[in-house]
């Protein structure tokens, strides 16, 4: 199995604060890996190092077989940040068209791509409206649609379902699982513990380290609990 992301001994400091002390885990091709941890545990920092947006103080980040940072890989990665980077003065459709062009999607495929991702995030009725009039949840959905454009080899999603209702969340997860079945890879951070039950591997990030990395069922067995949320709480209590 090919490795989509390989993080080894990552250390990251901001001033005197060491946010990441020794982070190690892999995302294999055709896997969904969930990265969970409390607010401020460094999940977004892990993602930014993996994407080459931050440089680690020690350790190594490889994505799709290349050491990061590597600008040439960005076209193969779909990224959704915690904060929405959208053009408010443009419509949802114009945002999607702009980012499709940025990703190098051929003109012949742009319309089909936009229609598909718009349907996945249920924005069909609002896609021609200006983004400045979107609610927070609608902006999250548009950001997710942008990340999905171009069928990227790797998806990196930072809290993608915040502000999304349960029915749409289920629809999004159906799409993520379809992407996995195509052999593509997904790294996702989430606060929704029920979502962590749906991934292939869970990385528990606490105290600047990944203290556990296993399947949801193995983690529950390890901590002798019935849910990932309880496993997380028990792991946190043991620190």
C-alpha positions in Angstrom: 0.0 0.0 0.0 1.4 3.4 -1.0 1.7 6.1 1.7 -0.1 9.4 1.1 1.2 11.2 4.2 4.2 10.2 6.3 4.9 12.3 9.4 7.9 11.3 11.5 9.2 12.9 14.7 7.6 16.3 14.0 8.5 19.0 16.4 7.2 22.6 16.2 7.8 25.5 18.5 6.2 28.9 18.6 8.4 31.1 20.6 9.0 29.3 23.9 5.9 27.1 23.5 6.5 23.6 22.0 3.2 22.7 20.3 4.3 19.5 18.7 6.8 17.4 20.6 7.1 14.2 18.6 4.3 13.5 16.2 4.3 10.3 14.1 1.6 8.7 11.9 0.9 7.7 8.3 -2.1 8.0 6.0 -2.0 5.2 3.5 -3.6 5.3 0.0 -7.3 4.5 0.2 -7.6 5.4 3.9 -9.5 7.9 5.9 -7.5 8.9 8.9 -9.1 11.0 11.7 -6.9 13.4 13.7 -8.7 14.2 17.0 -7.6 16.2 20.0 -8.8 19.1 22.2 -8.7 22.7 21.0 -5.2 24.0 21.0 -3.6 20.5 20.8 -1.9 21.3 17.5 -4.2 19.6 14.9 -4.1 22.5 12.6 -0.4 22.8 13.0 0.1 19.2 12.0 -2.0 19.8 8.9 -0.1 23.0 8.0 3.3 21.2 8.3 1.9 18.3 6.2 0.9 20.8 3.5 4.1 22.8 3.6 2.4 25.9 5.0 4.5 25.7 8.2 8.0 24.3 8.5 8.7 21.9 11.4 11.7 22.6 13.8 12.6 18.9 13.6 11.3 15.8 11.9 10.1 15.1 8.4 6.8 15.4 6.5 6.3 13.5 3.2 3.2 13.8 1.0 2.7 11.5 -2.0 6.3 10.4 -1.8 7.8 14.0 -1.8 9.3 15.9 1.1 7.3 19.0 2.0 7.2 21.9 1.3 6.7 21.1 -2.4 4.6 23.5 -4.5 4.3 21.1 -7.4 2.2 18.7 -5.3 -0.5 21.3 -4.4 -2.5 20.5 -7.6 -2.9 16.9 -6.3 -4.2 18.0 -2.8 -7.6 19.3 -1.9 -7.4 21.4 1.3 -10.2 22.8 3.5 -9.0 25.1 6.2 -10.8 25.9 9.5 -11.3 29.5 8.3 -13.0 30.0 4.9 -10.8 31.6 2.3 -13.6 32.7 -0.1 -14.2 35.8 -2.3 -17.2 37.5 -0.7 -17.9 39.7 -3.7 -18.3 36.7 -6.1 -21.1 34.2 -6.2 -20.6 30.6 -5.1 -20.4 29.5 -8.7 -17.8 32.2 -9.5 -15.7 31.0 -6.6 -15.9 27.4 -7.8 -15.0 28.4 -11.3 -12.0 30.5 -10.2 -10.6 27.7 -8.0 -11.2 25.1 -10.7 -9.1 27.2 -13.0 -6.4 27.6 -10.3 -6.4 23.8 -10.0 -5.8 23.4 -13.7 -9.1 21.6 -14.4 -9.8 21.6 -18.2 -12.5 23.9 -19.5 -14.3 20.8 -20.8 -14.6 19.4 -17.3 -15.2 22.5 -15.2 -19.0 22.5 -15.5 -19.4 18.8 -14.7 -17.0 19.2 -11.7 -18.9 22.2 -10.4 -22.3 20.5 -10.7 -21.0 17.4 -8.9 -19.4 19.1 -5.9 -22.4 21.6 -5.6 -24.7 18.6 -5.3 -22.5 16.9 -2.7 -22.7 19.9 -0.4 -26.3 20.8 -1.3 -25.7 24.3 -2.5 -27.7 24.0 -5.8 -30.3 26.6 -4.8 -27.7 29.2 -3.7 -24.8 28.7 -6.0 -25.5 31.9 -8.0 -25.9 34.0 -4.9 -23.1 36.3 -3.7 -21.0 34.7 -0.9 -21.3 37.8 1.2 -24.9 36.8 1.8 -24.0 33.2 2.8 -24.5 32.0 6.3 -21.4 30.5 8.1 -22.6 27.0 7.4 -23.1 27.8 3.7 -19.6 29.1 3.5 -18.2 25.9 5.1 -20.1 23.9 2.5 -18.7 26.0 -0.3 -15.2 25.6 1.1 -15.7 21.8 1.1 -16.9 21.9 -2.5 -13.8 23.8 -3.5 -11.6 21.2 -1.8 -13.4 18.4 -3.6 -12.8 20.0 -7.1 -10.6 18.1 -9.5 -10.7 14.7 -7.7 -7.5 15.3 -5.7 -5.3 12.3 -4.8 -5.3 13.5 -1.2 -7.9 15.5 0.7 -6.9 17.3 3.9 -10.0 18.6 5.7 -9.8 20.7 8.9 -13.1 20.5 10.8 -15.1 20.2 7.5 -18.6 19.6 9.1 -18.7 22.4 11.6 -22.0 24.3 11.1 -23.4 21.6 8.9 -26.7 19.9 9.8 -26.8 16.1 10.5 -28.5 15.1 7.3 -25.9 16.9 5.1 -23.1 15.6 7.3 -24.3 12.1 6.5 -24.3 13.0 2.8 -20.7 14.4 3.0 -19.5 11.2 4.7 -21.1 9.1 1.9 -19.0 11.1 -0.6 -15.8 10.8 1.6 -16.3 7.0 1.7 -16.8 6.9 -2.1 -13.5 8.8 -2.5 -11.8 6.2 -0.3 -13.2 3.4 -2.5 -11.5 5.1 -5.5 -8.1 4.6 -3.7 -7.7 8.3 -2.7 -6.8 9.3 0.8 -8.3 11.7 3.4 -6.9 13.3 6.5 -9.7 14.8 8.6 -9.8 16.6 11.9 -13.1 16.7 13.7 -14.7 17.5 17.1 -17.7 15.3 16.2 -16.8 12.1 17.9 -19.4 10.1 16.0 -17.4 10.9 12.9 -14.3 9.5 14.4 -16.1 6.1 14.4 -16.3 6.2 10.6 -12.6 6.5 9.8 -10.1 3.7 9.2 -7.5 4.9 11.7 -7.7 7.4 14.5 -4.8 9.5 15.7 -5.2 10.8 19.3 -3.2 14.0 19.6 -2.6 15.0 23.2 0.3 16.8 24.9 2.0 17.5 21.6 2.2 13.8 20.7 0.1 11.2 19.0 -0.5 9.0 22.0 -2.6 6.4 20.2 -3.0 5.5 16.5 -5.2 2.6 15.6 -8.6 1.6 14.2 -11.7 2.8 16.1 -12.5 -0.7 17.2 -8.9 -1.4 18.5 -8.9 1.9 20.4 -12.1 1.1 22.1 -10.8 -2.3 23.0 -7.5 -0.8 24.2 -9.2 1.6 26.6 -12.1 -0.9 27.3 -14.8 1.6 26.4 -17.7 1.6 24.0 -17.1 4.9 22.0 -14.2 6.9 20.6 -15.3 9.8 22.8 -14.8 7.7 25.9 -11.5 6.4 24.6 -10.3 10.0 24.1 -11.5 11.0 27.6 -9.8 8.0 29.2 -6.5 8.7 27.3 -6.6 12.3 28.3 -7.1 11.3 32.0 -4.1 9.0 31.8 -1.7 11.8 30.7 
